[in-house]
Amino acid sequence: MPELPEVETIARDLEQKIIGLTITGVDIYDTRVLFGLSKEKFTRRLRGQTVTRVYRRGKAVVLDFADGTYLIVQVKMTGHLIYGRHLRQTKNLKDTKVVFHLSNNVYLNYNDQRLFGWLIYTDNLDTVGYFKNIGIDPVNDTFKVEWLTDELKKRTAPIKPLLMNQNFLAGIGNIYASEILYRSKIHPQKSSKTLSIDEVRRLHKVTTKVLKEAIALRGTSMRNYRDSDGKKGNYMNRIKVYGREGRECFICRTPVKRIVQTGRSTFFCEKCQT
């Protein structure tokens, strides 16, 4: 599932491509991705909207329009926002759910093979459930080591599930949580409140570093993720533990171990991470 670096890549790409463009038409091929509005109302309200800003909030892409309204796109596990001149619904694009016609005669497709994602048009971001209790963004200036130290003291949950809790930190998922903890040398089952001062400082530094590295490399394509040009991310070559069960740790050669936490696979080195 696309996490913070992948969604940030999509948002940055689209910001370069569609700012100032107007949506001249909308084709909807599957209403199940629309939340809160009928097909007719969604089409009517989006037509004529001019894009003034594109950015990421958590794991969602947000488009700001000139009239003060917004389109939120949550791509989830298999969703894509693909920009291109010759895109539309064809037999070869059976996963296309929504097509936005843009004023430069280019299309923006929302594709979603498994229909986990969603689109919401709203005039108030704060009323959208996904944003109501969203946590701090770990690549913003608000993510400070002092804040992290204070918050971890209050938490008894294992550190790995806590990093993935979107009400705690917005945007981190399974891949980067495993990678961050490996590089921080912290065991994923360790109680959050028991982390030492040095461990918290290391965790803070590594979290920012890993996420920014992944953004610079345009994300990780484990399976489905593609950027707005339909291309894969390049962070796969930096992966140290995720998906490497049974293979040697790059540091100590101990086989990477996999466990399940809150229904998700966690990968780690039990020798390097304590």
Secondary structure as GFF3:
##gff-version 3
##sequence-region A 1 274
A	DSSP	alpha_helix	4	18	.	.	.	ID=ss1
A	DSSP	beta_strand	23	28	.	.	.	ID=ss2
A	DSSP	three_ten_helix	31	33	.	.	.	ID=ss3
A	DSSP	beta_strand	34	35	.	.	.	ID=ss4
A	DSSP	alpha_helix	39	46	.	.	.	ID=ss5
A	DSSP	beta_strand	51	57	.	.	.	ID=ss6
A	DSSP	beta_strand	60	65	.	.	.	ID=ss7
A	DSSP	beta_strand	70	74	.	.	.	ID=ss8
A	DSSP	beta_strand	79	84	.	.	.	ID=ss9
A	DSSP	three_ten_helix	91	93	.	.	.	ID=ss10
A	DSSP	beta_strand	96	102	.	.	.	ID=ss11
A	DSSP	beta_strand	107	112	.	.	.	ID=ss12
A	DSSP	beta_strand	118	122	.	.	.	ID=ss13
A	DSSP	three_ten_helix	125	127	.	.	.	ID=ss14
A	DSSP	alpha_helix	129	132	.	.	.	ID=ss15
A	DSSP	alpha_helix	145	153	.	.	.	ID=ss16
A	DSSP	alpha_helix	159	164	.	.	.	ID=ss17
A	DSSP	alpha_helix	174	184	.	.	.	ID=ss18
A	DSSP	three_ten_helix	192	194	.	.	.	ID=ss19
A	DSSP	alpha_helix	197	216	.	.	.	ID=ss20
A	DSSP	three_ten_helix	235	238	.	.	.	ID=ss21
A	DSSP	beta_strand	257	261	.	.	.	ID=ss22
A	DSSP	beta_strand	264	268	.	.	.	ID=ss23
###
